Amino acid sequence: MSINVLFFARYAEAVGFDSLEMEGDFATVDAVRLALASDPEFAVLNETSLMCARNEEMCGLDEPVQAGDEVAFFPPVTGG
Amino acid sequence: MAIRVQAQAFDPGAEVNAMHAANVGVGAVVSFVGYVRDFNDGLDVAGMFLEHYPGMTEKALAKIAVEAEQRWPLLKLEVLHRIGALEPGEPIVFVGAASAHRQAAFDACAFVMDYLKTRAPFWKKENTSEGPRWVEGRHSDHAAAERWKS
């Protein structure tokens, strides 16, 4: 299945781009994260303060994912 | 309820006036305005850039506003947030809550700001005297949001 992965702010700078298409079987958002984080290029995804969203809704790492989903990883938000 | 995410500057005074202009049943308006400071965490700040997650930003703010409207009897609720480049002294965010009596407006305004701080996908990058830096999330913001859980 195909998942669209987005990175924002400091994470986008750390990995060098802000989106990528991933192919593979992923049960959860955390499975997507782990598949990426095994590559040192994505080490920033190991930060304990990491936040994530699925299809534009904030979620937990245990959130199930489906083909075609948009999954986003980002550092703690700092608006306001 | 009105949600606006915009690069354009805004006038907080005009926003406050608009909160009750169309409804004489409004007895109380509470507003919060957040501004860019020229100093943060020990460094001079010459300006900042506000990144966001287009699409999710509007949804996240609307979700917070809907929850506020369910919790308090509001006559009007407005959330306005800047994105892009901002200079010190410029307003970043406006939250206005209007109700018949003051307590609902006070509480709803504080609730929306506390939730916005921890749940809306904005990130600030400051131009400091030592170069650009991302602003780090604050633990006190999470404690502030927690108080509305009960």
Interface residues (C-beta under 8 A of the other chain):
Chain A: L6 F8 A9 R10 S49 A53 E56 E57 M58 A72 F74 P75 P76 V77 T78 G79 G80
Chain B: G34 L50 E51 H52 Y53 G55 M56 K59 A60 H81 I92 V93 M113 L116 K117 T118 R119 A120 P121 F122 W123 K124 K125 W134 V135 E136 G137
